[in-house]
């Protein structure tokens, strides 16, 4: 089962695993799980840290490299097809990271693991809800 982690799911899995539902934990730990992370999530985390909305114990680059060493994930490509598809994504909000994540999940035929109700309710992408 191919799963693309939304930025907050990836960060929570590393820093606050108690925020993940049993269903999500089970899916992430499944032997059949094929876990993916978009470089957009790394960009989004970097922006959140620089804006002071996320606090890390170390530099965001050091933290990210360490997190990816500890829990390796497939790196989703950022292709021209995904870029084009992101422009066509219809969401109830204008978040560019979400547009790229939805386009990535759709193009790579992955489920987006998210707690974002706006994405879940949009039906723009198949989701595994953190509920």
Helices and strands as residue ranges (DSSP letters): E 2-5, H 7-15, G 17-19, H 22-29, E 34-38, H 39-50, H 60-70, E 74-76, H 80-88, H 96-108, E 111-114, H 117-122, E 127-129
